[in-house]
Amino acid sequence: MSEKTQQAIPQEEDDECPWESGALGRDPRFVRVVQDDGSVDRALGLVKVGTRVKKRFARRLRRAAREAGLSLPAYVRQALEEKMRRS
């Protein structure tokens, strides 16, 4: 990983990811609309999976993801992959 990509992302006190809260990624100089054609997901072999969980569990997941330095989707994906490797 390059030095630039290893920079720490500022952590917020609440359960929200800095990208989701707008603390990162909303500078108007860099905003443009792009069409999501699914090419990134296809290239990585990813499909979207969703589930519903209780609010308390979701807060715990977000907190654990933040402590691990990951986004919520990345954290859940990693946890599921670890669980499936052990099965």
N, C-alpha and C positions, 0 to 999 in steps of 0.2 A: 504494500500500500504506500502511496506517495505521502510525503509530509503534509501536503495540503489536505488530503482525505482523512488524515489522522487527527485533525483539529477537533477539539471537544465541542460538542453541540451544547449550547446553554440549556441547563435543566430548569424546568419550571416547578414551582411549589405545588401546583395542583396536579391532577392526574392526566392532564392533556399534553400530548406531544407538541413540541415547539413548531413542527410543521403544520399540525392541525390548528394550533392557536393563532398562527400567523406571525409568530415571533421570527420565524425563518421563512424564506421563500416568497415573500409578497412585495418585493421591491418593484415598483411599477416600471423601472427601466428594463427589467428582464421578463416582463409578463407578455405572453403571446398565446393565442389559442392554437392548439394543435388537435388534429383529429386522432382519436384513439382507435387505431385500426386493429389492435390486438397483436401486432407484430412482436412486441417485446415479450408478451406472455408465450406466444408460439415459439419464439427463439429459445426461451428458457424452459419450455415444456411445462408451463404452469396452467392450472385451471383454478377458477375462483370457487371457494367453498365457504359457506356461511353457516352460522349456528346462533342460537339465542341462549344467553346465560343470564343468571340473576345479576342485578345491579351490583351487589356486594362482591360477587365473584369477578365481575368485569373490572371493578376498581382495584381488586387485588392483582389481576392480570396486568393492568396498566402500570401499577406501581412496580411490579416485578420486572416488566419490560423496561421501564425507565431505569431501574437500578442496574439492569444488565446492559444498558446503553443501546437498546434496540427499539424499533418501532413496535407497536402492538402486533401488527400482522407478521413481522419478522420473528418476534418472540414466540407467537403461537405456532408458526410454521416450524421453528426450531424444536419446540417442545413436542409437537406431533411427530416430527422425524425421529427424535430420540426415542419416543415411546414405541414407534413402529420398528425401530432397529432392535429393541429389546424383546419384542414379541416373537 
